Amino acid sequence: KSNEMSERLISKEADLRTAHSELMMAKQRIAILEADLKRSNETAQTREKEGKMMALQYQEDLKRKEEQHSISMKDLNDKVAKRNQKIKKLNRHLQKLYDEKDTIADCMSRIGSLTSRTGPGHKTATDSKLLDDDADSDE
């Protein structure tokens, strides 16, 4: 009987050593998994921070580009306004020239009608007055 008990005790001791060994291996695996989890969390936090930094940088870049675009558009609008002012000024000048042309054309037309009524070699009232003035100045 004592032999049997001794064998059972030895068997139980072996089972206990095996269970202890398995427990130690499980603890090691848990420690490895916890370390992996910690690294994963740190990586995730780092990536989240990097993502936030990239988003901020993107927003700053976008804001700067919008400001540059706004400045460019303001410059462009100023140039367009100046050009429009020049065009208005030129149009006014052109209108004055057209008005002068019309006035000259009217005068030429009147001169033509006066000449055609009197015919070549005939004196007009104006010609007679000029001739009379010349005669007065000669005296």
Phi, psi and omega per residue, in radians:
K1 nan -0.718 -3.119
S2 -1.160 -0.563 3.051
N3 -1.096 -0.802 3.111
E4 -1.060 -0.758 -3.127
M5 -1.170 -0.674 3.121
S6 -1.111 -0.753 3.115
E7 -1.144 -0.741 3.108
R8 -1.104 -0.710 3.121
L9 -1.102 -0.767 3.113
I10 -1.091 -0.748 3.139
S11 -1.122 -0.758 3.134
K12 -1.153 -0.671 3.125
E13 -1.125 -0.713 3.108
A14 -1.129 -0.747 3.095
D15 -1.070 -0.712 3.133
L16 -1.123 -0.756 3.094
R17 -1.087 -0.735 3.128
T18 -1.102 -0.810 3.134
A19 -1.083 -0.723 3.123
H20 -1.112 -0.746 3.120
S21 -1.088 -0.785 3.112
E22 -1.100 -0.684 3.106
L23 -1.087 -0.762 3.121
M24 -1.107 -0.731 3.122
M25 -1.127 -0.709 3.121
A26 -1.121 -0.708 3.094
K27 -1.084 -0.711 3.103
Q28 -1.102 -0.772 3.114
R29 -1.078 -0.710 3.106
I30 -1.087 -0.754 -3.139
A31 -1.096 -0.735 3.114
I32 -1.105 -0.801 3.133
L33 -1.103 -0.694 3.106
E34 -1.113 -0.717 3.111
A35 -1.115 -0.762 3.099
D36 -1.067 -0.747 3.133
L37 -1.092 -0.743 3.125
K38 -1.086 -0.797 3.107
R39 -1.081 -0.733 3.122
S40 -1.082 -0.751 3.107
N41 -1.107 -0.766 3.119
E42 -1.087 -0.749 3.114
T43 -1.085 -0.766 3.139
A44 -1.097 -0.747 3.117
Q45 -1.125 -0.735 3.115
T46 -1.082 -0.802 3.126
R47 -1.119 -0.661 3.103
E48 -1.112 -0.767 3.095
K49 -1.097 -0.772 3.121
E50 -1.077 -0.716 3.115
G51 -1.088 -0.745 3.105
K52 -1.125 -0.731 3.116
M53 -1.099 -0.741 3.123
M54 -1.121 -0.704 3.129
A55 -1.115 -0.753 3.101
L56 -1.098 -0.774 3.125
Q57 -1.073 -0.742 3.118
Y58 -1.078 -0.769 3.122
Q59 -1.093 -0.731 3.111
E60 -1.108 -0.773 3.111
D61 -1.065 -0.773 -3.140
L62 -1.097 -0.759 3.128
K63 -1.088 -0.774 3.138
R64 -1.094 -0.747 3.118
K65 -1.130 -0.691 3.103
E66 -1.104 -0.717 3.112
E67 -1.130 -0.763 3.117
Q68 -1.083 -0.736 3.129
H69 -1.102 -0.724 3.132
S70 -1.089 -0.775 3.116
I71 -1.110 -0.783 3.128
S72 -1.064 -0.749 3.137
M73 -1.146 -0.659 3.117
K74 -1.120 -0.811 3.109
D75 -1.023 -0.791 -3.131
L76 -1.098 -0.763 3.122
N77 -1.109 -0.683 3.092
D78 -1.094 -0.778 3.131
K79 -1.090 -0.738 3.130
V80 -1.110 -0.730 3.138
A81 -1.102 -0.758 3.108
K82 -1.098 -0.765 3.137
R83 -1.102 -0.704 3.106
N84 -1.108 -0.670 3.095
Q85 -1.112 -0.746 3.111
K86 -1.080 -0.735 3.139
I87 -1.103 -0.754 3.114
K88 -1.072 -0.759 -3.141
K89 -1.088 -0.790 3.118
L90 -1.120 -0.676 3.100
N91 -1.111 -0.718 3.092
R92 -1.090 -0.773 3.123
H93 -1.090 -0.762 3.120
L94 -1.069 -0.711 3.119
Q95 -1.102 -0.695 3.096
K96 -1.079 -0.747 3.122
L97 -1.095 -0.723 3.091
Y98 -1.088 -0.727 3.121
D99 -1.082 -0.782 3.110
E100 -1.082 -0.699 3.124
K101 -1.071 -0.768 3.123
D102 -1.099 -0.718 3.124
T103 -1.099 -0.780 3.119
I104 -1.105 -0.732 3.130
A105 -1.094 -0.712 3.095
D106 -1.093 -0.774 3.130
C107 -1.083 -0.794 3.134
M108 -1.068 -0.699 3.129
S109 -1.110 -0.771 3.117
R110 -1.101 -0.755 3.119
I111 -1.069 -0.750 3.127
G112 -1.080 -0.758 -3.116
S113 -1.206 -0.639 3.095
L114 -1.128 -0.756 -3.126
T115 -1.148 -0.723 -3.100
S116 -1.224 -0.538 3.132
R117 -1.250 -0.683 -3.085
T118 -1.522 -0.456 -3.138
G119 1.374 2.866 -3.115
P120 -1.237 2.470 3.102
G121 1.479 -0.135 3.100
H122 -1.625 2.540 3.126
K123 -1.523 2.408 3.033
T124 -1.613 2.952 3.124
A125 -1.039 -0.665 3.141
T126 -1.167 -0.741 3.134
D127 -1.066 -0.748 -3.122
S128 -1.094 -0.758 3.140
K129 -1.095 -0.747 3.124
L130 -1.074 -0.748 -3.137
L131 -1.121 -0.694 3.117
D132 -1.121 -0.714 3.123
D133 -1.118 -0.713 3.114
D134 -1.083 -0.735 -3.127
A135 -1.123 -0.674 3.122
D136 -1.143 -0.691 -3.089
S137 -1.253 -0.484 3.141
D138 -1.229 -0.565 -3.064
E139 -1.236 nan nan
